């Protein structure tokens, strides 16, 4: 029997990473995740991957520079993740060391076809059919959300979709604040990168209309800021805020909620190790479900735990990991 396939997915957007992982899981692919080019390079030094999916637009080190540095390490196939579907995209990526490219948002059938072509010796691994989505879930009929389409993309798993929505609900207000600040301070390059990420996140949760609006905003600031931009942005942010409220009202509580109270019977280090694993899996809501009661528990470590909780809530995941490792010892 052939070995299974191991992939690395690199994207600065947590929702994009979660959805890509769920899609690849339905195709029997084991995934590691990285949120930056530097993190990806470190993982590729330590591990062997059959394929690396690499986002094109990332802050600090973009996908093209990351690909150049990865090519110095190995000849692992690199697949560019991009929203660019114009005819010149293929030549752009092939000319910078990529083996192929695929447009976002990802769709299971297209990912499967790409892997069959890219790794023909293991094609049988990609034949597992995707289950149909449930006929009805709590998000059915939610304004602006095609829940059935998004759930289908994640292999028909309601719980996978809810995990993604919880992460979107957690990160969404912070992303809105970032975009507000960028618009107010006329930092349009930073705004373009952030709204680009939200365009993909919105498409992945089934909010196609809002995703299209994000695409229009991204395009509008590429070559100067047109008249009426701020009014269009305000309308977008109002609808984005409304979507967050809808999700909050309908989303069921996490299954981890009942297990969040700390009785002292389980070693604290084991509980914190589970938090670390949740953060590394991008399941920030589960991490906070454990951290919030611990931070308010009155135990001697409560102040340090509150700092770790605050770091997660401010999207400083590296800082949270450092604090948790110090507590674990």
SEGUDO-257721 format. One line per 3 residues: number of its first residue (from 1); for each residue x, y, z of C-alpha. Coordinates in Angstrom, 2 decimals. Each point is the difference from the previous one (the first is absolute). Last residue first. Layout:
BEGIN
NUM) X/Y/Z ~ ...
This chain:
BEGIN
329) 7.55/24.74/31.81 ~ -3.72/-0.13/-0.83 ~ -0.39/3.61/1.10
326) 2.92/1.18/-2.11 ~ -1.34/-1.98/-2.96 ~ -3.37/1.70/0.43
323) 1.53/3.47/0.01 ~ 2.04/-0.68/-3.14 ~ -2.99/-1.53/-1.78
320) -2.16/3.03/0.80 ~ 2.64/2.33/-1.38 ~ 0.15/-1.98/-3.22
317) -3.79/0.13/-0.22 ~ -0.19/3.77/0.28 ~ -3.54/0.13/-1.47
314) -1.09/2.57/2.66 ~ -2.39/-2.56/1.56 ~ 2.81/-2.57/0.01
311) 2.36/2.42/1.76 ~ -2.66/0.93/2.54 ~ -0.44/-3.67/0.91
308) 3.77/-0.42/0.45 ~ 0.11/3.09/2.22 ~ -2.97/-1.32/1.99
305) 1.87/-3.28/0.47 ~ 2.97/1.89/1.43 ~ -2.32/1.77/2.44
302) -1.82/-3.24/0.91 ~ 3.15/-2.01/0.80 ~ -0.61/0.09/3.75
299) -3.59/-1.32/-0.42 ~ -2.75/2.60/0.27 ~ -2.15/-1.59/-2.69
296) -0.51/2.98/-2.32 ~ 2.95/-0.77/-2.31 ~ -0.87/-3.69/0.12
293) -3.62/0.75/-0.94 ~ 1.15/1.95/-3.09 ~ 2.85/-2.31/-1.04
290) -2.00/-3.18/-0.68 ~ -2.72/1.48/-2.24 ~ 2.69/2.32/-1.35
287) 1.95/-2.91/-1.47 ~ -3.20/-1.53/-1.39 ~ -0.80/3.33/-1.67
284) 3.52/0.20/-1.40 ~ -0.20/-3.23/-1.99 ~ 2.87/0.91/-2.31
281) 1.44/-3.54/0.40 ~ 3.10/1.50/1.60 ~ -2.24/1.96/2.35
278) -1.97/-3.12/0.94 ~ 3.23/-1.95/0.63 ~ 1.25/2.73/2.30
275) -3.30/-0.07/1.90 ~ 0.29/-3.78/0.39 ~ 3.47/0.50/1.42
272) -1.50/2.49/2.42 ~ -2.39/-2.62/1.40 ~ 2.84/-2.51/0.31
269) 2.21/2.57/1.77 ~ -2.82/0.79/2.44 ~ 0.05/-3.60/1.23
266) -3.59/-1.40/-0.02 ~ -1.67/-0.19/3.41 ~ 0.28/3.75/0.48
263) -3.68/0.56/-0.76 ~ 0.41/2.12/-3.12 ~ -3.24/0.86/-1.78
260) 0.16/-0.19/-3.80 ~ -1.41/-3.50/-0.55 ~ -3.61/1.13/-0.41
257) 1.00/2.54/-2.67 ~ 2.01/-2.45/-2.12 ~ -2.98/-0.90/-2.19
254) 0.08/3.60/-1.20 ~ -3.22/1.96/0.41 ~ -2.36/0.06/-2.96
251) 0.25/2.81/-2.57 ~ -3.27/1.76/-0.73 ~ 0.22/3.33/1.80
248) 3.77/0.37/-0.38 ~ -0.21/-0.79/-3.72 ~ -2.67/2.64/-0.55
245) 1.94/2.61/1.97 ~ 3.17/-0.68/-2.01 ~ -1.99/0.30/-3.24
242) -1.38/3.36/1.13 ~ 3.52/1.24/0.68 ~ 1.04/-1.00/-3.54
239) -3.10/1.75/-1.39 ~ 0.92/3.20/1.84 ~ 3.65/-0.40/-1.03
236) -0.97/-0.24/-3.67 ~ -2.24/3.08/0.13 ~ 2.78/1.94/1.73
233) 2.49/-1.17/-2.66 ~ -2.23/1.15/-2.83 ~ -0.36/3.41/1.66
230) 3.78/0.17/0.46 ~ 0.63/-0.80/-3.67 ~ -2.38/2.62/-1.40
227) 2.62/1.64/-2.14 ~ 2.75/-2.41/-0.99 ~ 3.10/-0.82/2.05
224) 3.15/-0.51/-2.03 ~ 0.97/-2.93/-2.19 ~ -0.46/-3.07/2.17
221) -2.59/1.64/2.25 ~ -3.10/-0.88/-2.07 ~ 1.07/-3.60/-0.56
218) -0.01/-0.82/3.71 ~ -3.34/1.74/0.50 ~ -1.52/-1.91/-2.92
215) 1.34/-3.31/1.36 ~ -1.44/0.79/3.43 ~ -3.39/0.58/-1.65
212) 0.27/-3.35/-1.75 ~ 0.77/-1.66/3.34 ~ -3.05/1.71/1.48
209) -2.14/-1.57/-2.72 ~ 1.65/-3.41/0.39 ~ -0.47/-0.40/3.75
206) 0.38/-3.81/-0.12 ~ 2.53/-0.39/2.83 ~ 2.88/-0.41/-2.46
203) -1.06/2.97/-2.12 ~ 0.07/2.25/3.05 ~ 3.47/-1.21/1.00
200) 1.35/0.54/-3.51 ~ -1.26/3.58/-0.22 ~ 1.15/0.54/3.59
197) 3.58/-0.70/-1.02 ~ -0.18/2.47/-2.88 ~ -1.59/2.53/2.37
194) 3.13/-0.23/2.15 ~ 2.51/0.27/-2.86 ~ -1.89/2.93/-1.59
191) -0.28/1.82/3.33 ~ 3.75/-0.23/0.53 ~ 0.57/1.51/-3.45
188) -2.69/2.60/0.74 ~ 1.50/1.43/3.13 ~ -2.21/3.12/-0.20
185) 0.01/0.40/3.80 ~ -3.81/-0.31/0.25 ~ -0.06/-2.77/-2.60
182) 2.75/-1.97/1.74 ~ -1.61/0.50/3.41 ~ -3.40/-1.20/-1.19
179) 1.62/-3.00/-1.72 ~ 1.78/-1.01/3.19 ~ -3.16/0.45/2.08
176) -1.96/-2.17/-2.46 ~ 2.68/-2.68/0.23 ~ -0.21/0.09/3.78
173) -3.77/-0.39/-0.08 ~ 0.31/-2.98/-2.39 ~ 2.59/-2.06/1.90
170) -2.25/-1.73/2.53 ~ -3.06/-0.29/-2.22 ~ 2.15/-1.34/-2.84
167) 1.54/-2.54/2.39 ~ -3.45/-1.08/1.16 ~ -1.16/-0.19/-3.63
164) 2.91/-2.32/-0.90 ~ -0.80/-2.27/2.93 ~ -3.68/0.03/-1.02
161) 0.92/-1.12/-3.51 ~ 2.10/-2.87/1.34 ~ -2.88/-0.94/2.32
158) -2.47/-0.09/-2.87 ~ 2.25/-2.34/-1.98 ~ -1.19/-0.45/-3.59
155) 3.55/-0.46/-1.26 ~ 1.05/3.54/0.73 ~ -1.06/1.33/-3.40
152) -3.47/-1.41/0.58 ~ -0.21/2.04/3.20 ~ 0.76/3.20/-1.90
149) -2.64/-0.73/-2.65 ~ -2.62/-0.95/2.58 ~ 0.72/3.10/2.10
146) -0.57/2.48/-2.83 ~ 0.13/3.06/2.25 ~ -1.19/3.53/-0.81
143) -3.07/-0.10/2.21 ~ -0.10/-3.18/2.11 ~ -2.57/-2.29/-1.64
140) 1.82/-3.16/1.01 ~ 2.58/0.84/2.66 ~ -1.41/-2.31/2.66
137) 0.12/-2.99/-2.33 ~ -2.22/-1.57/-2.62 ~ 0.33/-2.74/-2.60
134) 3.41/-1.00/1.32 ~ 2.79/0.24/-2.55 ~ 0.51/-2.90/-2.42
131) 3.02/-2.17/0.66 ~ 3.15/0.50/-2.08 ~ 1.12/-2.99/-2.01
128) 3.46/-1.50/0.79 ~ 1.95/-0.17/-3.26 ~ 2.99/2.11/0.99
125) 2.21/-2.76/1.41 ~ -0.17/-1.91/-3.26 ~ 2.08/2.76/-1.60
122) 3.13/-0.90/1.90 ~ 2.41/-0.61/-2.87 ~ -1.53/2.92/-1.91
119) 1.17/2.65/2.49 ~ -0.48/3.32/-1.84 ~ -2.78/-1.11/-2.34
116) -1.98/-1.85/2.65 ~ 0.77/2.85/2.41 ~ -1.43/2.59/-2.39
113) -3.14/-2.01/-0.69 ~ -0.62/-0.42/3.74 ~ 0.47/3.71/0.68
110) -2.42/0.84/-2.81 ~ -2.61/-2.42/1.32 ~ 0.35/1.22/3.59
107) -0.46/3.72/-0.81 ~ 2.47/2.61/1.17 ~ -1.01/3.65/0.25
104) 2.46/0.71/-1.47 ~ 1.73/-0.75/-3.27 ~ 2.49/-2.79/-0.52
101) 3.62/0.23/-1.13 ~ 2.52/-2.48/-1.27 ~ 3.61/-1.19/0.40
98) 1.17/3.30/1.45 ~ 3.60/1.13/-0.53 ~ -0.46/3.68/-0.82
95) -0.54/-0.24/-3.76 ~ -2.68/-2.64/0.52 ~ -1.82/2.49/2.22
92) -0.05/2.90/-2.44 ~ -0.54/-2.25/-3.02 ~ -3.16/-1.45/1.53
89) -1.28/3.39/1.17 ~ 0.16/1.56/-3.47 ~ -3.41/-1.29/-1.08
86) -1.86/1.78/2.85 ~ -1.21/-2.04/2.97 ~ 1.73/1.90/2.80
83) -1.66/-0.94/3.29 ~ 3.08/-2.04/0.81 ~ 1.30/-3.10/1.71
80) 3.28/-0.95/-1.68 ~ 0.84/-3.71/-0.03 ~ 3.57/-1.04/0.77
77) 1.23/-3.49/-0.84 ~ 2.90/-1.02/2.28 ~ 3.32/0.63/-1.79
74) 1.88/0.70/3.22 ~ 1.70/2.58/2.24 ~ 1.03/2.75/-2.42
71) -3.42/-0.29/-1.65 ~ -1.52/0.91/3.37 ~ 1.83/3.34/-0.11
68) -1.35/0.90/-3.43 ~ -3.47/-1.23/0.97 ~ -0.01/2.27/3.07
65) 0.96/2.96/-2.19 ~ -2.87/-0.79/-2.38 ~ -2.48/-0.65/2.81
62) 0.53/3.33/1.70 ~ 2.31/0.70/2.93 ~ -1.05/2.87/2.29
59) -3.74/-0.19/-0.73 ~ -1.47/-2.83/-2.10 ~ -1.34/0.05/-3.55
56) 0.85/-3.18/-1.95 ~ -1.16/-2.68/2.42 ~ 2.08/-3.18/-0.07
53) -1.29/-3.57/-0.23 ~ 3.00/-2.28/0.58 ~ 0.04/-3.57/-1.34
50) 1.42/-3.39/0.96 ~ 1.47/1.42/3.17 ~ 3.18/-0.93/1.88
47) 0.48/1.58/3.38 ~ 2.46/2.09/2.07 ~ 1.35/2.40/-2.64
44) -3.44/0.19/-1.57 ~ -1.49/1.02/3.35 ~ 2.48/2.85/0.40
41) -0.59/1.23/-3.54 ~ -3.77/-0.02/0.60 ~ 0.36/2.01/3.21
38) 2.06/2.62/-1.84 ~ -2.54/0.17/-2.81 ~ -2.82/0.65/2.41
35) -3.15/-1.59/1.46 ~ 1.11/-3.63/-0.17 ~ -2.11/-3.16/0.12
32) 0.83/-3.70/-0.09 ~ -2.33/-2.28/-1.90 ~ -0.74/-3.71/-0.42
29) -1.73/-0.72/-3.31 ~ -2.80/-2.60/-0.16 ~ -1.98/2.07/-2.56
26) -2.66/1.02/2.55 ~ 2.88/1.26/2.18 ~ 1.17/2.14/-2.91
23) -3.27/1.91/0.00 ~ 0.03/0.39/3.79 ~ 3.59/1.27/-0.06
20) -0.79/2.51/-2.74 ~ -2.98/1.22/2.05 ~ 2.08/0.48/3.14
17) 2.85/1.72/-1.83 ~ -2.30/2.43/-1.80 ~ -1.72/0.82/3.30
14) 3.36/0.68/1.69 ~ 1.20/2.35/-2.72 ~ 3.79/0.40/-0.29
11) 0.16/-3.02/-2.31 ~ 2.39/-2.94/-0.30 ~ -1.35/-3.55/-0.32
8) 2.51/-2.83/0.41 ~ -0.98/-3.38/-1.39 ~ 0.54/-3.62/1.00
5) -1.26/-2.76/-2.24 ~ -0.61/-3.53/1.15 ~ 2.51/-2.77/-0.52
2) -0.71/-2.55/-2.68 ~ -1.31/-3.45/0.89
